[in-house]
Amino acid sequence: MNIGAAARERAGELLGWLSTRNEDVFVLTETSAGAGTAYLLDRFRQAGFVVVHTPDGNGDRGTALVSRVPLVADLSAFAGVSIPGRVAAAVLDTTPAIAMLGVYVPSRDRSTDKTEKKQAFVQSLLSALGELPVELRDRLVVGGDYNVIARTHQPLHPGFLPFEFGLLEAFERHGLVDAYERCSPGEQAYSWIGRTGDGYRYDYFHVGAALAGRINGCAYLHETREQRLTDHAAVTLGLGLDAVKRLPTCDLADDVLTLF
């Protein structure tokens, strides 16, 4: 879910919604250095979740990985991306072991600076992906706000550059499968709606080749937009695994400490 750099009040509302969800792992994009992100991540930690988050010293937006599944390793290959706070990566204690990568690709306007910033991030991300051992890349789950659309997007909005289309195409070359497309072939989904009413599919899940046959569902949850929790739909992905270890987490709601 893109949390839109939530301020403290909206972060409380987001926490209320997240506390009703039973997903094992949350990928939160557009985190910030503000009180809202700090509140959300502190509440998760207090409830027993593992949090992977690299605050950016320049105040840039980022990504957090929040898990009730223990982590068995980090993914140091992604520490070298051009903006480290925009990725959050780790290997989960599951069978088979899953490598999880949360990503928040920078947005841009027509300015040269922002275009170069976005292109440098995409190039560094793909370089890190190429450095992963094949067996780990085959068990990788990538999720987040990519801030790009595909060449097949309907409508095909003008203004996107070749390197932006190239991100999804490079994922495909690396064997990563678009989870929603696998579940709903040919259906055009939208996760963000512009002020003019135009829909864009910015938020995704991709899975490695070894996990493609284990996808048991992928859907966009527009209630997050409709309830004004954020301006993005959330995305949920289900994978059928042989075994999943879980931490003894507690309820996220204020004043409630019951074990799941």
C-alpha positions as CSV (number, residue, x, y, z in Angstrom):
1,M,0.0,0.0,0.0
2,N,1.2,3.5,-0.9
3,I,0.5,5.4,2.4
4,G,1.1,8.8,0.8
5,A,3.5,10.2,3.5
6,A,0.6,10.0,6.0
7,A,0.4,12.6,8.8
8,R,-0.1,11.4,12.3
9,E,-4.0,11.5,12.2
10,R,-4.3,9.6,8.9
11,A,-1.6,7.1,10.1
12,G,-3.9,6.2,12.9
13,E,-6.7,5.6,10.4
14,L,-4.4,3.5,8.2
15,L,-3.4,1.5,11.3
16,G,-7.0,0.8,12.0
17,W,-7.5,-0.7,8.5
18,L,-4.2,-2.6,8.6
19,S,-5.2,-4.2,11.9
20,T,-8.1,-5.9,10.2
21,R,-5.9,-7.5,7.6
22,N,-4.5,-11.0,7.9
23,E,-1.6,-10.7,5.4
24,D,1.7,-12.0,6.7
25,V,3.8,-9.2,5.1
26,F,3.0,-5.6,4.4
27,V,4.9,-3.5,1.9
28,L,4.3,0.2,2.7
29,T,5.5,2.7,0.1
30,E,5.8,6.5,0.2
31,T,6.9,6.4,3.8
32,S,8.3,9.7,5.1
33,A,10.4,11.2,7.9
34,G,7.3,12.5,9.5
35,A,5.3,11.6,12.6
36,G,2.8,9.5,10.7
37,T,5.3,7.0,9.4
38,A,7.1,6.9,12.8
39,Y,3.9,6.1,14.5
40,L,2.9,3.3,12.1
41,L,6.3,1.6,12.2
42,D,6.6,1.9,16.0
43,R,3.1,0.4,16.5
44,F,4.1,-2.6,14.3
45,R,7.4,-3.1,16.3
46,Q,5.5,-2.9,19.6
47,A,3.1,-5.5,18.4
48,G,6.0,-7.9,17.6
49,F,6.3,-7.4,13.8
50,V,9.8,-7.2,12.1
51,V,10.3,-3.9,10.4
52,V,12.8,-3.3,7.6
53,H,13.1,0.4,6.8
54,T,16.0,2.7,5.9
55,P,15.3,6.3,6.8
56,D,16.7,8.7,4.2
57,G,18.8,11.5,5.7
58,N,17.7,13.9,3.0
59,G,14.0,13.4,3.8
60,D,13.2,11.5,0.6
61,R,10.2,9.2,0.5
62,G,10.8,5.5,1.0
63,T,9.6,1.9,1.6
64,A,9.0,-0.2,4.6
65,L,8.7,-4.0,4.8
66,V,6.6,-5.1,7.8
67,S,6.5,-8.9,8.5
68,R,5.0,-11.3,11.0
69,V,7.2,-13.9,9.4
70,P,10.8,-14.0,10.8
71,L,13.6,-12.9,8.5
72,V,16.6,-15.2,7.9
73,A,18.8,-12.9,5.9
74,D,19.0,-9.5,4.3
75,L,19.4,-8.8,0.6
76,S,22.6,-6.8,0.5
77,A,22.5,-6.6,-3.3
78,F,19.9,-3.9,-3.1
79,A,21.8,-1.7,-0.6
80,G,23.6,-0.1,-3.5
81,V,20.6,1.3,-5.3
82,S,20.8,5.0,-6.0
83,I,18.3,5.8,-3.2
84,P,18.6,3.0,-0.6
85,G,15.6,4.1,1.4
86,R,13.3,3.4,-1.5
87,V,13.8,-0.4,-1.2
88,A,13.3,-2.7,1.7
89,A,14.4,-6.3,1.2
90,A,14.9,-9.5,3.2
91,V,14.6,-13.3,2.9
92,L,11.6,-14.7,4.8
93,D,11.6,-17.9,7.0
94,T,9.3,-19.9,4.7
95,T,9.5,-23.1,2.8
96,P,10.5,-22.5,0.1
97,A,12.5,-19.5,1.3
98,I,11.1,-16.3,-0.3
99,A,13.1,-13.2,-1.0
100,M,10.9,-10.2,-0.5
101,L,11.6,-6.8,-2.2
102,G,9.5,-3.7,-1.5
103,V,10.0,-0.9,-4.0
104,Y,9.0,2.8,-4.3
105,V,10.2,4.1,-7.6
106,P,10.5,8.0,-7.7
107,S,7.8,9.9,-9.5
108,R,8.8,12.7,-11.9
109,D,7.6,15.7,-13.8
110,R,9.1,17.1,-17.0
111,S,12.1,18.5,-15.2
112,T,15.5,17.1,-16.1
113,D,16.5,16.6,-12.4
114,K,13.5,14.4,-11.5
115,T,13.8,12.5,-14.8
116,E,17.4,11.7,-14.2
117,K,16.7,10.8,-10.6
118,K,14.1,8.3,-11.6
119,Q,16.1,6.8,-14.4
120,A,19.2,6.4,-12.2
121,F,17.1,4.6,-9.6
122,V,15.5,2.3,-12.2
123,Q,18.9,1.5,-13.7
124,S,20.5,0.8,-10.2
125,L,17.5,-1.4,-9.2
126,L,17.8,-3.5,-12.4
127,S,21.5,-3.8,-11.9
128,A,21.0,-5.1,-8.4
129,L,18.4,-7.5,-9.6
130,G,20.8,-8.9,-12.2
131,E,23.4,-9.5,-9.4
132,L,21.1,-11.9,-7.5
133,P,21.8,-15.6,-7.9
134,V,19.4,-17.2,-10.3
135,E,18.0,-19.5,-7.7
136,L,17.2,-16.6,-5.4
137,R,15.7,-14.5,-8.2
138,D,13.4,-17.4,-9.0
139,R,12.1,-17.2,-5.4
140,L,11.8,-13.4,-5.4
141,V,8.6,-11.4,-4.7
142,V,8.7,-7.8,-5.8
143,G,5.9,-5.4,-4.7
144,G,5.3,-1.7,-4.4
145,D,4.6,1.5,-6.3
146,Y,6.6,1.4,-9.5
147,N,5.3,4.7,-10.9
148,V,5.3,3.2,-14.4
149,I,2.7,1.7,-16.7
150,A,3.1,-1.0,-19.4
151,R,3.2,-0.3,-23.2
152,T,-0.1,-2.3,-23.3
153,H,-1.8,-0.1,-20.7
154,Q,-5.3,1.0,-21.7
155,P,-5.4,3.9,-22.2
156,L,-1.7,4.3,-23.1
157,H,-1.1,7.7,-21.4
158,P,1.3,10.0,-23.2
159,G,4.5,11.2,-21.6
160,F,6.1,8.0,-20.4
161,L,9.6,7.4,-21.5
162,P,11.3,4.3,-22.8
163,F,13.2,3.6,-19.6
164,E,9.8,3.6,-17.7
165,F,8.3,1.0,-20.0
166,G,11.6,-0.8,-19.8
167,L,11.3,-1.5,-16.1
168,L,8.4,-4.0,-16.5
169,E,10.0,-5.4,-19.6
170,A,13.3,-6.0,-17.7
171,F,11.4,-7.8,-14.9
172,E,9.9,-10.1,-17.5
173,R,13.3,-10.8,-19.0
174,H,14.5,-11.8,-15.5
175,G,11.6,-14.3,-15.3
176,L,9.4,-12.3,-13.0
177,V,5.7,-12.8,-13.5
178,D,3.1,-10.1,-13.1
179,A,0.9,-11.7,-10.5
180,Y,-2.3,-9.8,-11.3
181,E,-1.9,-10.5,-15.0
182,R,-1.5,-14.2,-14.2
183,C,-4.7,-14.3,-12.2
184,S,-6.7,-12.0,-14.4
185,P,-5.3,-12.2,-17.9
186,G,-6.2,-9.3,-20.2
187,E,-8.0,-7.3,-17.6
188,Q,-6.8,-3.6,-17.2
189,A,-6.5,-2.7,-13.5
190,Y,-6.0,0.8,-12.1
191,S,-4.5,1.5,-8.7
192,W,-4.4,5.4,-8.9
193,I,-7.0,7.7,-10.4
194,G,-5.8,11.2,-11.5
195,R,-7.7,14.4,-11.0
196,T,-9.2,14.1,-14.5
197,G,-10.5,10.6,-13.8
198,D,-7.9,8.8,-15.8
199,G,-6.8,5.5,-14.3
200,Y,-3.1,4.4,-14.0
201,R,-1.8,1.0,-12.9
202,Y,1.2,2.0,-10.7
203,D,1.2,-0.6,-8.0
204,Y,2.2,-4.2,-8.7
205,F,3.4,-7.6,-7.4
206,H,5.8,-9.7,-9.4
207,V,7.0,-13.2,-8.5
208,G,10.0,-15.3,-9.6
209,A,9.6,-18.3,-11.9
210,A,9.7,-20.8,-9.1
211,L,6.7,-19.1,-7.4
212,A,4.5,-18.5,-10.4
213,G,2.7,-21.8,-10.0
214,R,2.1,-21.0,-6.3
215,I,0.0,-17.8,-6.8
216,N,-3.5,-18.4,-5.5
217,G,-4.8,-14.8,-5.8
218,C,-3.9,-11.2,-6.5
219,A,-6.4,-8.3,-6.3
220,Y,-6.7,-4.6,-6.0
221,L,-8.4,-3.3,-2.9
222,H,-10.1,0.0,-3.7
223,E,-11.6,0.5,-0.3
224,T,-8.4,2.3,0.7
225,R,-9.1,4.9,-1.9
226,E,-12.8,5.0,-1.3
227,Q,-12.3,5.5,2.5
228,R,-9.7,8.2,1.7
229,L,-7.1,6.4,3.7
230,T,-4.7,7.0,0.7
231,D,-5.1,7.9,-2.9
232,H,-3.9,4.4,-4.1
233,A,-5.7,1.1,-4.1
234,A,-3.9,-1.5,-2.0
235,V,-2.8,-4.8,-3.7
236,T,-2.9,-8.2,-2.1
237,L,-1.1,-11.3,-3.1
238,G,-1.5,-14.9,-1.9
239,L,1.1,-17.7,-2.3
240,G,0.6,-21.3,-1.5
241,L,3.7,-22.4,0.4
242,D,4.8,-25.6,2.1
243,A,5.5,-23.9,5.5
244,V,5.4,-20.4,7.0
245,K,6.8,-19.5,10.4
246,R,5.1,-16.7,12.2
247,L,6.1,-14.5,15.1
248,P,3.8,-14.2,18.2
249,T,2.4,-10.8,17.2
250,C,-0.2,-8.9,19.1
251,D,-3.2,-6.9,17.9
252,L,-2.3,-3.5,16.4
253,A,-5.3,-1.7,17.7
254,D,-4.7,0.8,20.5
255,D,-5.3,-0.5,24.0
256,V,-5.7,-4.1,22.8
257,L,-3.0,-6.8,23.4
258,T,-4.4,-10.1,22.3
259,L,-2.3,-12.7,20.6
260,F,-3.2,-13.7,17.0
